[in-house]
Amino acid sequence: MKKCIGELWRLSFITFLGFLGSLIAGLMLNGSEIFDPRSAGFAYFVMYGISTSFIFAFYHVRGLSNTITAAVSTSAVIFIIAMAWMPVVNSVIWSFGVNLSVIVVAFLFERKLENIKQWKFIFVGVYYGAVFVLLTLLVSLLTKVEALPSSLFQRNFLDGLWLGLSLGVGIEIAESIIHSIDLHVHAKQETKRIIDLPVPAAQETQKIIIEKSKGERVVSSKASRKKRKSV
């Protein structure tokens, strides 16, 4: 039960901050028009903002295998909702294309981009910009639209870029906060464990910690003397 509650609050917190980021970006770009269900801003920054944040959070909490199921289920729900104002082909391509692509970027975000930790959100932004352009092209090919202006691809790239950037920043902040809370909880548990130990065991644990600290100071002192001699 405790594990379930812990996973639930993490899932909710990451989803909320990710969606909050996309909502702020949508308001900056399109104003309150994003709350109109018939607008592209609503689809990009509200509907996809919620769904992609949820899939990101699900990957963080439950891992890859469960995330695939969650992404497919979420895509199906978004597809049903989107059919209210979009043609069926467009709904299928955008709903499944945007949400299933989250699996790839979530995997890279969590596992492969640790070396560029502070800049992961930029990668997510460029990735989503590229996804939006490719999905626009795919829709045009399947619906046999003769020619789309370059301005449409540019606008969709910028929408995807802003969605990815804002989503990435929100999720990065959420994960940093969760990591800090986990460290704090772990430190409290270790302190409580030492306090609850029998007196001899607790003293022995404290002695080990003190000796380790003294050893580090001795090593540091020897290194300082060597440095002075070399000077």
Residue frames as a rotation matrix with the C-alpha (Angstrom) as fourth column:
MET 1
0.566 0.825 0.000 0.00
0.825 -0.566 0.000 0.00
0.000 0.000 -1.000 0.00
LYS 2
0.470 -0.477 -0.743 2.81
0.144 -0.789 0.597 2.39
-0.871 -0.388 -0.302 0.92
LYS 3
-0.620 -0.725 0.301 4.61
0.371 0.068 0.926 1.60
-0.692 0.686 0.226 -2.35
CYS 4
-0.157 0.672 0.723 1.41
0.983 0.035 0.181 2.19
0.096 0.739 -0.666 -4.34
ILE 5
0.794 0.444 -0.415 0.87
0.524 -0.846 0.096 5.59
-0.308 -0.294 -0.905 -2.70
GLY 6
0.035 -0.884 -0.467 4.51
0.090 -0.462 0.882 6.53
-0.995 -0.073 0.064 -3.35
GLU 7
-0.706 -0.267 0.656 4.20
0.624 0.203 0.754 5.65
-0.335 0.942 0.023 -7.05
LEU 8
0.225 0.905 0.361 0.87
0.971 -0.238 -0.010 7.47
0.077 0.353 -0.933 -7.33
TRP 9
0.727 0.052 -0.685 2.16
0.275 -0.935 0.222 10.77
-0.629 -0.350 -0.694 -5.95
ARG 10
-0.392 -0.910 -0.131 5.25
0.108 -0.187 0.976 10.60
-0.914 0.369 0.172 -8.16
LEU 11
-0.516 0.298 0.803 3.08
0.852 0.282 0.442 9.89
-0.094 0.912 -0.399 -11.21
SER 12
0.565 0.825 0.003 0.74
0.824 -0.565 -0.034 12.77
-0.026 0.022 -0.999 -10.37
PHE 13
0.477 -0.432 -0.765 3.52
0.182 -0.804 0.567 15.23
-0.860 -0.410 -0.305 -9.54
ILE 14
-0.639 -0.755 0.145 5.55
0.262 -0.036 0.964 14.65
-0.723 0.655 0.221 -12.72
THR 15
-0.286 0.628 0.724 2.40
0.954 0.112 0.280 14.73
0.095 0.770 -0.631 -14.87
PHE 16
0.677 0.614 -0.406 1.26
0.677 -0.736 0.016 17.99
-0.289 -0.285 -0.914 -13.26
LEU 17
0.200 -0.665 -0.719 4.56
-0.009 -0.735 0.678 19.84
-0.980 -0.128 -0.153 -13.67
GLY 18
-0.740 -0.421 0.525 5.03
0.470 0.234 0.851 18.58
-0.481 0.876 0.025 -17.22
PHE 19
0.011 0.843 0.537 1.52
0.983 -0.106 0.147 19.69
0.181 0.527 -0.831 -18.16
LEU 20
0.639 0.189 -0.746 2.02
0.469 -0.864 0.184 23.00
-0.610 -0.468 -0.640 -16.36
GLY 21
-0.397 -0.868 -0.300 5.08
0.122 -0.374 0.919 23.65
-0.910 0.328 0.255 -18.52
SER 22
-0.737 0.155 0.658 3.19
0.676 0.189 0.713 22.91
-0.014 0.970 -0.244 -21.74
LEU 23
0.361 0.929 -0.085 0.25
0.932 -0.363 -0.014 25.04
-0.044 -0.074 -0.996 -20.58
ILE 24
0.316 -0.338 -0.886 2.52
0.220 -0.883 0.415 28.04
-0.923 -0.327 -0.204 -19.96
ALA 25
-0.768 -0.635 0.084 4.10
0.184 -0.093 0.979 27.63
-0.613 0.767 0.188 -23.41
GLY 26
-0.409 0.701 0.585 0.67
0.904 0.223 0.365 27.37
0.125 0.678 -0.724 -25.02
LEU 27
0.582 0.623 -0.522 -0.56
0.713 -0.700 -0.041 30.54
-0.391 -0.348 -0.852 -23.32
MET 28
-0.088 -0.717 -0.692 2.56
0.063 -0.697 0.714 32.41
-0.994 0.019 0.107 -24.42
LEU 29
-0.907 -0.346 0.241 2.11
0.215 0.112 0.970 31.34
-0.363 0.931 -0.027 -28.04
ASN 30
-0.665 0.708 0.239 -1.68
0.461 0.137 0.877 31.26
0.588 0.693 -0.417 -28.51
GLY 31
-0.700 0.417 0.580 -3.22
-0.638 -0.731 -0.244 33.01
0.322 -0.541 0.777 -25.51
SER 32
-0.467 0.599 0.650 -6.48
-0.542 0.387 -0.746 31.74
-0.698 -0.701 0.144 -24.06
GLU 33
0.170 0.490 -0.855 -7.36
-0.976 0.204 -0.078 30.26
0.136 0.848 0.513 -27.46
ILE 34
-0.716 -0.530 -0.455 -5.73
-0.478 0.847 -0.234 27.03
0.509 0.050 -0.859 -26.25
PHE 35
-0.788 0.488 0.376 -8.84
-0.180 0.401 -0.898 26.40
-0.589 -0.775 -0.228 -24.14
ASP 36
0.185 0.815 -0.549 -10.99
-0.904 -0.078 -0.420 26.20
-0.385 0.574 0.722 -27.28
PRO 37
0.100 -0.163 0.982 -11.28
-0.079 0.982 0.171 22.45
-0.992 -0.095 0.085 -28.08
ARG 38
0.862 0.281 0.422 -11.51
0.372 0.215 -0.903 23.23
-0.345 0.935 0.080 -31.81
SER 39
0.765 -0.611 -0.204 -8.14
-0.644 -0.720 -0.259 25.00
0.011 0.330 -0.944 -31.91
ALA 40
0.503 -0.698 -0.511 -4.76
0.100 0.634 -0.767 23.49
0.859 0.335 0.388 -32.75
GLY 41
-0.337 -0.646 0.685 -3.36
-0.598 -0.415 -0.686 25.07
0.727 -0.640 -0.247 -29.58
PHE 42
0.365 0.549 0.752 -5.77
-0.923 0.321 0.213 22.99
-0.124 -0.772 0.624 -27.47
ALA 43
0.961 -0.002 -0.278 -4.66
-0.082 0.954 -0.290 19.78
0.266 0.301 0.916 -29.20
TYR 44
0.241 -0.967 -0.081 -0.93
0.102 0.108 -0.989 20.56
0.965 0.230 0.124 -28.94
PHE 45
-0.570 -0.647 0.507 -0.56
-0.288 -0.420 -0.860 22.17
0.770 -0.636 0.053 -25.53
VAL 46
-0.084 0.589 0.803 -3.53
-0.995 -0.002 -0.103 20.90
-0.059 -0.808 0.587 -23.51
MET 47
0.849 0.528 -0.015 -4.47
-0.527 0.845 -0.088 17.47
-0.034 0.083 0.996 -24.84
TYR 48
0.596 -0.701 -0.391 -0.99
0.228 0.615 -0.755 16.34
0.770 0.361 0.527 -25.90
GLY 49
-0.188 -0.644 0.741 0.53
-0.618 -0.509 -0.599 18.22
0.763 -0.571 -0.303 -22.97
ILE 50
0.295 0.393 0.871 -1.43
-0.934 0.309 0.177 16.08
-0.200 -0.866 0.458 -20.52
SER 51
0.981 0.191 -0.048 -0.99
-0.196 0.951 -0.238 12.77
0.000 0.242 0.970 -22.38
THR 52
0.418 -0.892 -0.172 2.75
0.074 0.222 -0.972 13.09
0.906 0.393 0.159 -23.02
SER 53
-0.199 -0.446 0.873 3.42
-0.830 -0.397 -0.392 14.26
0.521 -0.803 -0.291 -19.45
PHE 54
0.576 0.515 0.635 1.50
-0.773 0.596 0.218 11.24
-0.266 -0.616 0.741 -18.15
ILE 55
0.939 -0.250 -0.237 3.49
0.093 0.846 -0.525 8.81
0.332 0.471 0.818 -20.34
PHE 56
0.028 -0.955 0.296 6.78
-0.289 -0.291 -0.912 10.44
0.957 -0.060 -0.284 -19.29
ALA 57
-0.084 0.006 0.996 5.76
-0.987 -0.140 -0.083 10.09
0.139 -0.990 0.017 -15.65
PHE 58
0.863 0.466 0.194 4.65
-0.483 0.874 0.054 6.50
-0.145 -0.140 0.980 -16.17
TYR 59
0.587 -0.734 -0.341 8.06
0.106 0.487 -0.867 5.62
0.803 0.473 0.364 -17.59
HIS 60
-0.250 -0.706 0.663 9.78
-0.599 -0.425 -0.679 7.23
0.761 -0.567 -0.316 -14.59
VAL 61
0.004 0.355 0.935 7.62
-0.988 0.146 -0.051 5.28
-0.155 -0.924 0.351 -12.12
ARG 62
0.610 0.463 0.643 6.97
-0.433 0.874 -0.218 1.91
-0.663 -0.145 0.734 -13.80
GLY 63
-0.376 -0.861 0.343 9.65
-0.112 0.409 0.905 1.40
-0.920 0.302 -0.250 -16.48
LEU 64
-0.784 -0.121 -0.609 9.60
-0.574 -0.230 0.786 0.62
-0.235 0.966 0.111 -20.19
SER 65
-0.922 0.385 -0.045 7.34
0.321 0.824 0.467 -2.45
0.217 0.416 -0.883 -20.52
ASN 66
-0.223 0.877 -0.425 4.42
0.840 -0.048 -0.540 -0.93
-0.494 -0.478 -0.726 -18.60
THR 67
-0.356 0.023 -0.934 4.89
-0.142 -0.989 0.030 2.38
-0.924 0.143 0.356 -20.40
ILE 68
-0.991 0.006 -0.136 4.25
-0.134 0.161 0.978 0.80
0.028 0.987 -0.159 -23.81
THR 69
-0.473 0.871 -0.132 0.84
0.857 0.489 0.163 -0.40
0.206 -0.036 -0.978 -22.64
ALA 70
-0.045 0.430 -0.902 0.09
0.622 -0.694 -0.362 2.98
-0.782 -0.577 -0.236 -21.06
ALA 71
-0.688 -0.294 -0.663 1.12
-0.259 -0.755 0.603 4.84
-0.678 0.586 0.443 -24.25
VAL 72
-0.920 0.390 0.040 -1.08
0.214 0.415 0.884 2.69
0.328 0.822 -0.466 -26.49
SER 73
-0.198 0.887 -0.416 -4.06
0.980 0.167 -0.109 3.06
-0.027 -0.430 -0.903 -24.13
THR 74
-0.164 0.069 -0.984 -3.55
0.320 -0.940 -0.119 6.82
-0.933 -0.335 0.133 -23.85
SER 75
-0.930 -0.224 -0.293 -3.26
-0.201 -0.358 0.912 7.13
-0.309 0.907 0.288 -27.63
ALA 76
-0.670 0.738 0.078 -6.56
0.641 0.522 0.563 5.29
0.375 0.427 -0.823 -28.07
VAL 77
0.038 0.683 -0.730 -8.30
0.880 -0.368 -0.299 7.64
-0.473 -0.631 -0.615 -25.62
ILE 78
-0.394 -0.267 -0.879 -6.87
-0.053 -0.949 0.312 10.74
-0.918 0.169 0.360 -27.33
PHE 79
-0.995 0.042 0.089 -7.89
0.095 0.182 0.979 9.32
0.025 0.982 -0.185 -30.73
ILE 80
-0.290 0.954 -0.070 -11.52
0.943 0.298 0.152 8.93
0.166 -0.022 -0.986 -29.60
ILE 81
0.137 0.303 -0.943 -11.56
0.574 -0.800 -0.173 12.47
-0.807 -0.518 -0.284 -28.19
ALA 82
-0.628 -0.523 -0.576 -9.88
-0.106 -0.676 0.729 14.00
-0.771 0.519 0.369 -31.25
MET 83
-0.778 0.364 0.513 -12.42
0.628 0.419 0.655 12.47
0.024 0.832 -0.555 -33.66
ALA 84
0.117 0.867 -0.485 -14.93
0.786 -0.379 -0.488 15.02
-0.607 -0.324 -0.726 -32.36
TRP 85
0.700 0.146 -0.699 -13.29
-0.142 -0.931 -0.337 17.75
-0.700 0.335 -0.631 -34.49
MET 86
-0.284 -0.847 -0.449 -10.61
-0.772 -0.076 0.631 16.04
-0.568 0.526 -0.633 -36.63
PRO 87
0.440 0.344 -0.829 -10.88
-0.803 0.563 -0.192 13.64
0.401 0.751 0.525 -39.60
VAL 88
0.972 0.037 0.230 -10.27
-0.152 0.850 0.505 10.00
-0.177 -0.526 0.832 -38.68
VAL 89
0.599 -0.799 0.061 -6.94
0.608 0.403 -0.684 9.72
0.522 0.447 0.727 -40.53
ASN 90
0.024 -0.575 0.818 -5.58
-0.248 -0.796 -0.552 12.87
0.969 -0.189 -0.162 -38.91
SER 91
0.594 0.286 0.752 -6.76
-0.778 -0.036 0.628 11.70
0.207 -0.957 0.201 -35.50
VAL 92
0.971 -0.237 -0.028 -5.05
0.238 0.958 0.159 8.32
-0.011 -0.161 0.987 -35.84
ILE 93
0.339 -0.908 0.248 -1.75
0.566 -0.014 -0.825 9.74
0.752 0.419 0.509 -37.07
TRP 94
-0.057 -0.379 0.923 -1.47
-0.406 -0.836 -0.369 12.56
0.912 -0.396 -0.106 -34.55
SER 95
0.693 0.394 0.603 -2.82
-0.695 0.146 0.704 10.68
0.190 -0.907 0.375 -31.51
PHE 96
0.932 -0.348 0.096 -0.65
0.310 0.908 0.282 7.59
-0.186 -0.234 0.954 -31.92
GLY 97
0.421 -0.816 0.396 2.28
0.522 -0.139 -0.842 9.42
0.742 0.561 0.367 -33.52
VAL 98
0.151 -0.339 0.929 2.72
-0.535 -0.818 -0.211 11.98
0.831 -0.464 -0.305 -30.74
ASN 99
0.621 0.203 0.757 2.05
-0.784 0.172 0.597 9.68
-0.010 -0.964 0.266 -27.80
LEU 100
0.950 -0.301 0.080 3.96
0.300 0.954 0.022 6.59
-0.083 0.003 0.997 -28.96
SER 101
0.366 -0.860 0.356 6.99
0.260 -0.273 -0.926 8.72
0.893 0.432 0.124 -29.81
VAL 102
0.549 -0.126 0.826 7.13
-0.746 -0.519 0.417 9.64
0.376 -0.845 -0.379 -26.11
ILE 103
0.972 -0.178 0.154 8.38
0.080 0.865 0.496 6.12
-0.221 -0.470 0.855 -25.37
VAL 104
0.454 -0.844 0.286 11.53
0.736 0.173 -0.655 6.76
0.503 0.507 0.700 -27.39
VAL 105
0.061 -0.456 0.888 12.24
-0.115 -0.887 -0.448 10.19
0.992 -0.074 -0.106 -25.96
ALA 106
0.763 0.234 0.603 11.43
-0.612 -0.042 0.790 9.06
0.210 -0.971 0.111 -22.39
PHE 107
0.868 -0.496 -0.027 13.92
0.494 0.854 0.167 6.20
-0.060 -0.158 0.986 -22.72
LEU 108
0.108 -0.858 0.502 16.60
0.652 -0.320 -0.687 8.58
0.750 0.401 0.525 -23.99
PHE 109
0.324 0.117 0.939 15.67
-0.395 -0.885 0.247 11.20
0.860 -0.451 -0.241 -21.38
GLU 110
0.874 0.137 0.466 16.01
-0.485 0.258 0.835 8.76
-0.006 -0.956 0.292 -18.48
ARG 111
0.805 -0.485 0.342 18.84
0.340 0.849 0.404 6.47
-0.486 -0.209 0.848 -19.65
LYS 112
0.328 -0.686 0.650 21.00
0.945 0.235 -0.229 7.92
0.004 0.689 0.725 -22.42
LEU 113
0.355 -0.131 0.926 21.21
0.344 -0.902 -0.260 11.65
0.869 0.411 -0.275 -21.76
GLU 114
0.781 -0.053 -0.622 22.79
0.620 -0.052 0.783 11.68
-0.074 -0.997 -0.008 -18.31
ASN 115
-0.233 -0.972 -0.022 25.94
0.948 -0.232 0.216 13.35
-0.215 0.030 0.976 -19.67
ILE 116
-0.806 0.040 0.590 23.92
0.210 -0.913 0.349 16.39
0.553 0.405 0.728 -20.77
LYS 117
-0.460 0.653 -0.602 21.66
0.887 0.309 -0.343 16.49
-0.038 -0.692 -0.721 -17.73
GLN 118
-0.415 0.267 -0.870 21.13
0.267 -0.878 -0.397 20.28
-0.870 -0.397 0.293 -17.77
TRP 119
-0.610 0.094 -0.787 20.32
-0.676 -0.580 0.455 20.33
-0.414 0.809 0.417 -21.49
LYS 120
-0.828 0.316 0.464 18.01
0.394 0.915 0.081 17.33
-0.399 0.250 -0.882 -21.90
PHE 121
0.104 0.958 -0.267 14.99
0.365 -0.287 -0.886 19.58
-0.925 -0.006 -0.380 -22.40
ILE 122
-0.087 -0.203 -0.975 16.61
-0.752 -0.628 0.198 21.06
-0.653 0.751 -0.098 -25.54
PHE 123
-0.965 -0.258 -0.049 16.89
-0.236 0.769 0.594 17.60
-0.115 0.584 -0.803 -27.04
VAL 124
-0.478 0.860 0.177 13.23
0.645 0.480 -0.594 16.91
-0.596 -0.170 -0.785 -26.19
GLY 125
0.177 0.547 -0.819 12.22
-0.147 -0.808 -0.571 20.20
-0.973 0.221 -0.062 -27.84
VAL 126
-0.426 -0.415 -0.804 14.10
-0.844 -0.136 0.518 19.51
-0.325 0.900 -0.292 -31.09
TYR 127
-0.968 0.085 0.236 12.83
0.125 0.979 0.160 15.93
-0.218 0.184 -0.958 -31.10
TYR 128
-0.165 0.986 -0.006 9.20
0.589 0.093 -0.803 17.02
-0.791 -0.136 -0.596 -30.82
GLY 129
0.067 0.115 -0.991 9.69
-0.567 -0.813 -0.132 19.71
-0.821 0.571 0.011 -33.45
ALA 130
-0.779 -0.432 -0.453 10.94
-0.619 0.422 0.662 17.02
-0.095 0.797 -0.597 -35.85
VAL 131
-0.793 0.545 0.271 8.08
0.466 0.830 -0.305 14.67
-0.391 -0.116 -0.913 -34.91
PHE 132
0.081 0.868 -0.489 5.48
0.143 -0.496 -0.856 17.37
-0.986 -0.001 -0.164 -35.63
VAL 133
-0.174 -0.221 -0.959 7.02
-0.851 -0.456 0.260 18.07
-0.495 0.862 -0.109 -39.05
LEU 134
-0.955 -0.254 -0.151 7.10
-0.296 0.830 0.473 14.36
0.005 0.497 -0.868 -39.98
LEU 135
-0.538 0.830 0.146 3.52
0.558 0.481 -0.677 13.80
-0.632 -0.282 -0.722 -38.83
THR 136
0.129 0.535 -0.835 2.39
-0.348 -0.764 -0.543 16.80
-0.928 0.361 0.088 -40.91
LEU 137
-0.512 -0.415 -0.752 4.11
-0.846 0.092 0.526 15.27
-0.150 0.905 -0.398 -43.93
LEU 138
-0.976 0.142 0.167 2.56
0.144 0.990 0.000 11.85
-0.165 0.024 -0.986 -43.27
VAL 139
-0.157 0.973 -0.169 -0.94
0.310 -0.114 -0.944 13.33
-0.938 -0.201 -0.283 -43.02
SER 140
0.081 0.150 -0.985 -0.46
-0.726 -0.669 -0.161 15.18
-0.683 0.728 0.055 -46.30
LEU 141
-0.792 -0.432 -0.432 0.70
-0.611 0.565 0.555 11.99
0.005 0.703 -0.711 -48.06
LEU 142
-0.868 0.470 0.163 -2.13
0.411 0.862 -0.297 9.82
-0.280 -0.190 -0.941 -46.75
THR 143
0.078 0.937 -0.342 -4.84
0.383 -0.345 -0.857 12.41
-0.920 -0.064 -0.386 -47.41
LYS 144
-0.125 -0.235 0.964 -3.31
0.982 0.109 0.154 13.20
-0.142 0.966 0.217 -50.83
VAL 145
0.735 0.208 -0.646 -2.93
0.211 -0.975 -0.074 16.91
-0.645 -0.082 -0.760 -50.26
GLU 146
0.839 -0.366 0.403 -1.14
0.435 0.006 -0.901 18.28
0.327 0.931 0.164 -53.31
ALA 147
-0.200 -0.943 0.266 1.24
0.522 -0.333 -0.786 20.81
0.829 -0.018 0.558 -51.73
LEU 148
0.705 0.334 -0.626 1.66
0.710 -0.316 0.630 22.22
0.013 -0.888 -0.460 -48.25
PRO 149
0.691 -0.458 0.559 3.38
-0.163 -0.852 -0.498 25.59
0.704 0.253 -0.663 -47.77
SER 150
-0.224 -0.884 -0.411 6.70
0.424 0.291 -0.858 25.70
0.878 -0.366 0.310 -45.95
SER 151
-0.489 0.081 0.869 5.15
-0.611 -0.743 -0.274 28.08
0.623 -0.664 0.413 -43.42
LEU 152
0.641 0.767 0.044 2.90
-0.601 0.465 0.650 25.24
0.477 -0.443 0.759 -42.16
PHE 153
0.521 -0.536 -0.665 5.90
0.509 0.820 -0.262 22.97
0.686 -0.202 0.699 -41.52
GLN 154
-0.538 -0.748 0.388 7.75
0.159 -0.543 -0.825 25.84
0.828 -0.382 0.411 -39.84
ARG 155
-0.102 0.590 0.801 4.78
-0.821 -0.504 0.267 26.63
0.561 -0.631 0.536 -37.60
ASN 156
0.854 0.440 -0.279 4.31
-0.250 0.816 0.521 22.98
0.457 -0.375 0.807 -36.64
PHE 157
0.081 -0.903 -0.421 8.04
0.551 0.393 -0.736 22.63
0.831 -0.172 0.530 -35.93
LEU 158
-0.632 -0.320 0.706 7.89
-0.284 -0.753 -0.594 25.62
0.721 -0.576 0.385 -33.57
ASP 159
0.375 0.829 0.415 4.78
-0.801 0.064 0.595 24.24
0.466 -0.556 0.688 -31.85
GLY 160
0.795 -0.130 -0.593 6.53
0.232 0.968 0.099 20.90
0.561 -0.216 0.799 -31.32
LEU 161
-0.263 -0.961 0.082 9.71
0.373 -0.180 -0.910 22.66
0.890 -0.209 0.406 -30.20
TRP 162
-0.423 0.151 0.893 7.87
-0.668 -0.718 -0.195 24.71
0.612 -0.679 0.405 -27.58
LEU 163
0.722 0.692 -0.002 5.87
-0.543 0.568 0.619 21.70
0.430 -0.445 0.786 -26.39
GLY 164
0.555 -0.570 -0.605 9.06
0.482 0.814 -0.324 19.64
0.677 -0.112 0.727 -25.99
LEU 165
-0.469 -0.771 0.430 11.03
0.104 -0.532 -0.840 22.42
0.877 -0.350 0.330 -24.30
SER 166
-0.165 0.484 0.859 8.30
-0.851 -0.510 0.125 23.25
0.499 -0.710 0.496 -21.78
LEU 167
0.836 0.474 -0.276 7.53
-0.325 0.833 0.447 19.59
0.442 -0.284 0.851 -21.16
GLY 168
0.271 -0.835 -0.478 11.21
0.492 0.547 -0.677 18.76
0.828 -0.052 0.559 -20.66
VAL 169
-0.566 -0.465 0.680 11.77
-0.263 -0.680 -0.684 21.62
0.781 -0.567 0.263 -18.22
GLY 170
0.220 0.762 0.609 8.68
-0.894 -0.092 0.438 20.71
0.390 -0.641 0.661 -16.17
ILE 171
0.886 0.107 -0.452 9.63
-0.017 0.980 0.200 17.03
0.464 -0.169 0.869 -15.96
GLU 172
-0.071 -0.988 -0.138 13.26
0.387 0.100 -0.917 17.82
0.919 -0.119 0.375 -15.13
ILE 173
-0.440 -0.011 0.898 12.15
-0.654 -0.682 -0.328 20.07
0.616 -0.731 0.293 -12.26
ALA 174
0.604 0.765 0.226 9.73
-0.736 0.425 0.527 17.40
0.307 -0.485 0.819 -10.99
GLU 175
0.700 -0.388 -0.599 12.37
0.301 0.922 -0.244 14.67
0.647 -0.009 0.762 -11.07
SER 176
-0.388 -0.872 0.299 14.89
0.083 -0.356 -0.931 16.90
0.918 -0.336 0.210 -9.28
ILE 177
-0.141 0.438 0.888 12.39
-0.899 -0.432 0.070 17.65
0.414 -0.789 0.455 -6.49
ILE 178
0.858 0.486 -0.167 11.49
-0.401 0.837 0.372 13.96
0.321 -0.252 0.913 -6.14
HIS 179
0.289 -0.842 -0.456 15.19
0.399 0.538 -0.742 13.03
0.870 0.032 0.491 -5.98
SER 180
-0.536 -0.485 0.691 15.80
-0.351 -0.617 -0.705 15.60
0.768 -0.620 0.161 -3.24
ILE 181
0.287 0.732 0.618 12.82
-0.927 0.050 0.371 14.30
0.241 -0.679 0.693 -1.24
ASP 182
0.843 0.007 -0.538 14.02
-0.016 1.000 -0.012 10.70
0.538 0.019 0.843 -1.61
LEU 183
-0.180 -0.979 -0.092 17.50
0.258 0.044 -0.965 11.65
0.949 -0.198 0.245 -0.34
HIS 184
-0.426 0.087 0.900 15.98
-0.735 -0.613 -0.289 13.45
0.527 -0.785 0.325 2.65
VAL 185
0.658 0.733 0.172 13.73
-0.718 0.543 0.435 10.49
0.226 -0.410 0.884 3.50
HIS 186
0.594 -0.510 -0.622 16.66
0.260 0.854 -0.451 8.06
0.761 0.106 0.640 3.16
ALA 187
-0.468 -0.800 0.375 18.81
-0.090 -0.379 -0.921 10.20
0.879 -0.465 0.106 5.48
LYS 188
-0.074 0.534 0.843 16.03
-0.958 -0.273 0.089 10.27
0.277 -0.801 0.531 8.09
GLN 189
0.861 0.415 -0.294 15.60
-0.359 0.905 0.227 6.49
0.360 -0.090 0.929 7.87
GLU 190
0.162 -0.891 -0.425 19.35
0.321 0.455 -0.831 5.94
0.933 -0.002 0.359 8.34
THR 191
-0.557 -0.325 0.764 19.39
-0.507 -0.596 -0.623 8.23
0.658 -0.735 0.167 11.37
LYS 192
0.344 0.788 0.511 16.39
-0.926 0.194 0.325 6.42
0.157 -0.585 0.796 12.87
ARG 193
0.759 -0.101 -0.644 18.03
-0.023 0.983 -0.181 3.04
0.651 0.152 0.743 12.19
ILE 194
-0.316 -0.947 -0.058 21.19
0.148 0.011 -0.989 4.08
0.937 -0.322 0.137 14.05
ILE 195
-0.416 0.233 0.879 19.15
-0.820 -0.515 -0.252 5.47
0.394 -0.825 0.405 16.97
ASP 196
0.607 0.783 0.137 17.14
-0.778 0.550 0.302 2.21
0.161 -0.290 0.943 17.20
LEU 197
0.180 -0.620 -0.764 20.28
-0.097 0.762 -0.641 0.04
0.979 0.189 0.077 17.27
PRO 198
0.798 -0.050 -0.600 21.36
0.583 0.316 0.749 -1.47
0.152 -0.947 0.281 20.61
VAL 199
0.902 -0.395 -0.176 23.84
-0.277 -0.841 0.465 0.80
-0.332 -0.371 -0.867 22.39
PRO 200
0.053 -0.953 0.298 27.02
0.069 0.301 0.951 -1.21
-0.996 -0.030 0.082 21.60
ALA 201
-0.009 -0.009 1.000 26.05
0.945 0.326 0.012 -1.52
-0.326 0.945 0.005 17.91
ALA 202
0.887 0.373 0.272 25.19
0.439 -0.863 -0.250 2.17
0.142 0.341 -0.929 17.67
GLN 203
0.673 -0.702 -0.231 28.48
-0.302 -0.547 0.781 3.12
-0.675 -0.456 -0.580 19.30
GLU 204
-0.129 -0.729 0.672 30.35
0.453 0.560 0.694 0.82
-0.882 0.394 0.258 16.91
THR 205
0.362 0.352 0.863 28.58
0.932 -0.149 -0.330 2.42
0.013 0.924 -0.382 13.92
GLN 206
1.000 0.007 -0.016 29.41
0.009 -0.996 0.088 5.91
-0.015 -0.088 -0.996 15.18
LYS 207
0.364 -0.929 0.062 33.03
-0.102 0.027 0.994 4.80
-0.926 -0.368 -0.085 15.82
ILE 208
-0.055 -0.339 0.939 33.36
0.859 0.464 0.217 3.59
-0.510 0.818 0.266 12.23
ILE 209
0.707 0.401 0.583 32.00
0.655 -0.681 -0.326 6.90
0.267 0.613 -0.744 10.95
ILE 210
0.904 -0.400 -0.152 34.39
-0.242 -0.770 0.590 8.89
-0.353 -0.497 -0.793 13.19
GLU 211
0.105 -0.916 0.387 37.40
0.189 0.400 0.897 6.75
-0.976 -0.021 0.215 12.20
LYS 212
0.167 0.026 0.986 36.53
0.974 0.149 -0.169 7.14
-0.151 0.988 0.000 8.54
SER 213
0.938 0.226 0.263 36.29
0.262 -0.959 -0.112 10.90
0.226 0.173 -0.958 9.01
LYS 214
0.639 -0.765 -0.077 39.66
-0.284 -0.328 0.901 10.99
-0.715 -0.554 -0.427 10.82
GLY 215
0.021 -0.632 0.775 41.25
0.619 0.617 0.486 8.87
-0.785 0.470 0.404 8.09
GLU 216
0.515 0.241 0.822 40.05
0.830 -0.381 -0.408 11.31
0.215 0.893 -0.397 5.45
ARG 217
0.986 -0.164 0.025 41.50
-0.164 -0.940 0.301 14.21
-0.026 -0.301 -0.953 7.45
VAL 218
0.336 -0.915 0.222 44.86
-0.005 0.234 0.972 12.41
-0.942 -0.327 0.074 7.79
VAL 219
0.059 -0.267 0.962 45.04
0.927 0.372 0.046 11.72
-0.370 0.889 0.270 4.07
SER 220
0.788 0.305 0.535 44.12
0.503 -0.820 -0.273 15.33
0.355 0.485 -0.799 3.41
SER 221
0.859 -0.501 -0.101 46.80
-0.266 -0.607 0.749 16.54
-0.437 -0.616 -0.655 5.85
LYS 222
0.081 -0.862 0.501 49.53
0.392 0.490 0.779 14.37
-0.916 0.133 0.378 4.25
ALA 223
0.260 0.079 0.963 48.54
0.965 -0.050 -0.256 15.59
0.028 0.996 -0.089 0.81
SER 224
0.978 0.127 0.164 48.81
0.120 -0.991 0.054 19.20
0.170 -0.033 -0.985 2.03
ARG 225
0.557 -0.830 -0.025 52.32
-0.185 -0.154 0.971 18.61
-0.810 -0.536 -0.239 3.47
LYS 226
-0.035 -0.542 0.840 53.49
0.773 0.518 0.366 17.01
-0.633 0.662 0.401 0.25
LYS 227
0.596 0.330 0.733 52.15
0.752 -0.548 -0.365 19.96
0.281 0.768 -0.575 -1.68
ARG 228
0.961 -0.265 -0.079 53.98
-0.200 -0.862 0.466 22.44
-0.192 -0.433 -0.881 0.57
LYS 229
0.231 -0.934 0.271 57.26
0.127 0.305 0.944 20.48
-0.965 -0.184 0.189 0.22
SER 230
0.091 -0.160 0.983 56.95
0.959 0.282 -0.043 20.42
-0.270 0.946 0.179 -3.53
VAL 231
0.881 0.254 0.400 56.43
0.352 -0.916 -0.192 24.20
0.318 0.310 -0.896 -3.51
